[in-house]
Amino acid sequence: MATYRTASVAETERLGEAFGLRLCPGDVVAFTGDLGAGKTAFVRGVARGAGFDGEVLSPTFALVHEYHGVLDLYHFDMYRIASPEDLYTTGYYDYLDTKAVLLIEWSENIAEEIPTDAIRVHLDRVSENERNITIEGRDALENFGS
Amino acid sequence: MNATSPLKEGTRLKILGVDTSAKTASAAIYESGKLLGEIYADVGLTHSETALPMVKALLDLTRVSLRELDLLAVSTGPGSFTGLRIGIAAVQGISVGSGIPCASVSTLEALAWNLQDFDGVVCPVMDARREQVYTALFRGDGEVLQRIGEDRAVSLEQLGRELGNLREAIIFVGDGAEMCYNKLVHSLDRATLAIQSRRMQRASSVCRVGESAFMRQTGIVGPQDLTPSYLRLPQAERERNERLARQENSW
């Protein structure tokens, strides 16, 4: 486990980018943290690090966004997911069986359905601009200079 | 063929079958008891890109034109959320354009028909995760299968108990068969596992079930009535009941 402190949205994105560079096909990343903690900013960096140049927005309404760069990324927002049936209708289980990388915001809502070997990223608001970001998973994803 | 048969005597029934219900994808063309051609792929979930090209290649290969087809059979569930919708949408598109009727085929029934010649109980199983499976039961006499249980979602534990009461040979088939066999074999000494080449969903079996539905004129629908069938998981059912109970209490 490693904890990083970022002092701005831009720094959170840069940390995400360094993290994204180290992802492998099939990785599942489970995000936790309150509204405004910076999950989407981190994911924006991850997508850039994984070779995607386009726009990254919170998939609040679509539930899942796809980004295809060096890796195939699926960005989920589980905020409104309340049951296994809801989850089934997002196609989550189908994506889980592929070589794609899954980035899951509000993973606490589907805690029991997150694979046990998933990488965990928790974001905590420290002040208006500062965030504590805790990463738990493979060593290469925890420890990198940022 | 009897007088009420939808086909004139001597007419051959041509069927296109499509299955994209889970990890594999396949298409087949079948003509009155004979498989003319089948394409099968197990290369991950690329069904949205492969299903229609597969159908087109198969029509070219078998030199069958769309106009000659009498029926479009497609597996409508249970199965993967996106997979089912890809197969159904492809068949709906062909049906709308051509006017050919559709057969809505249970994925489990088609799986069972992979083992049409089995003498005993055929148990198709698809993994529904968290120790739950989609399953149904069929009894075979070595030539044809009879359905003896509806499509449903149950816990592995319950399925094991039910199969334990049977006195016949049991065979597991489907993408959940191996998992089911490994977990239940210690308590079911009569259970076996279908060999790999007959274990997964096959469009040829979807054709066979579609043919029998066509003969009975049951489950034959227009494209607008082709919908994925969703079996409620026991665990989801429990959670739903709890939610409803909470709502009632709050009134």
Interface residues (C-beta under 8 A of the other chain):
Chain A: S83 P84 E85 Y88 T89 T90 G91 Y93 D94 D97 T98 K99 E112 E113
Chain B: K23 G44 L45 S80 F81 T82 G83 R129 R130 Y230 R232 L233 Q235 A236 E239 R240
